Amino acid sequence: MVTVRLFGVFREAVGQKEVNIFSKNVRELVEKLNSKHEKIVPFLIKNTDPLELEDNIILVNGRSIWFLDGLETALTDKDIVSIFSPIGGG
């Protein structure tokens, strides 16, 4: 089971700071999050076919998925996935 830590708008949308999900990779995890927590969809998904994420930061065990295998990054039990919205400012 993967632990998903949610920050900012994601935490507010889900109403929890952490959820546990069975998932083999990041793509499947995102799809399950979207189906279980509808309020998260506008913040997480840009397109569903093909799956395209908004400009968020997704880390697996502290490493960006874009430096791993992107949406195909494999997940195993006890992995920790953190999802942040981008931080802007000026």
VENKAQUI-V624585 format. One record per helix or strand of 2 or more residues. SS is the DSSP state (hx for helix, st for strand). FROM is the first residue (numbers start at 1). TO is the last residue. Records with the same first field share a line. If there is no record, write none. Layout:
# VENKAQUI-V624585
SS=FROM-TO ; FROM-TO
This chain:
# VENKAQUI-V624585
st=2-6 ; 18-21 ; 45-48 ; 51-53 ; 56-60 ; 63-64 ; 80-85
hx=9-14 ; 26-36 ; 38-44 ; 65-67 ; 70-72
